[in-house]
């Protein structure tokens, strides 16, 4: 269950993406869809999921700029994300982002029909209309065999152009997600 929340940071990031070409950019891989559907179906069985995660930011050369640990809790369309120096709350309609160091709160509306991401949206078939996806094979990490899925946003105006999701196929849960921005920056979430 905890691995499902690798993408949790989406709650704090209403960022959205820009597409690059796949071998056929208008079709998605049916095997990747099956795996994403299985992850989504498993997530929908939880009533109040929680997880801890690591959020890492890198420059274009892969040099780590910052690493933060965090937790996420969800119930229905509400969520709470806590990271070093930051608290993010949502009642399903509004998102409050509290920066402890600046003692400042930023308030935004949840964009229900738009491209903004929340933890709930990430695991409920968001990929069907917002991304093209394909399997990139398997790799070993942390003693697990993981399947990599490459997601390419369909909206070319988004700030990121690729998302790489590692799924533990044995448990149908997400292990990590890495976002590649057009500017060259990279950020990733890994479930601890």
Buried (B, 14 or more C-beta within 10 A) or exposed (E): BBBBBBBBBBBBBBBBBBBBEBEEEEEBBEEBBEBBBBBBEBBEEEEEBBBBBBBBBBEEEEEEEEEBEBBBBBBEBBBBBBBEEBBBBBEBEEBBBBEEEEEEEEEEEBBEEEBBBBBBBBBBBBBEEBBBBBBBEEEEEEEBEBBBBBBBBBEEEBBBBBBBBBBBBEBBBBBBBBBBBBEEBBBBBBBB
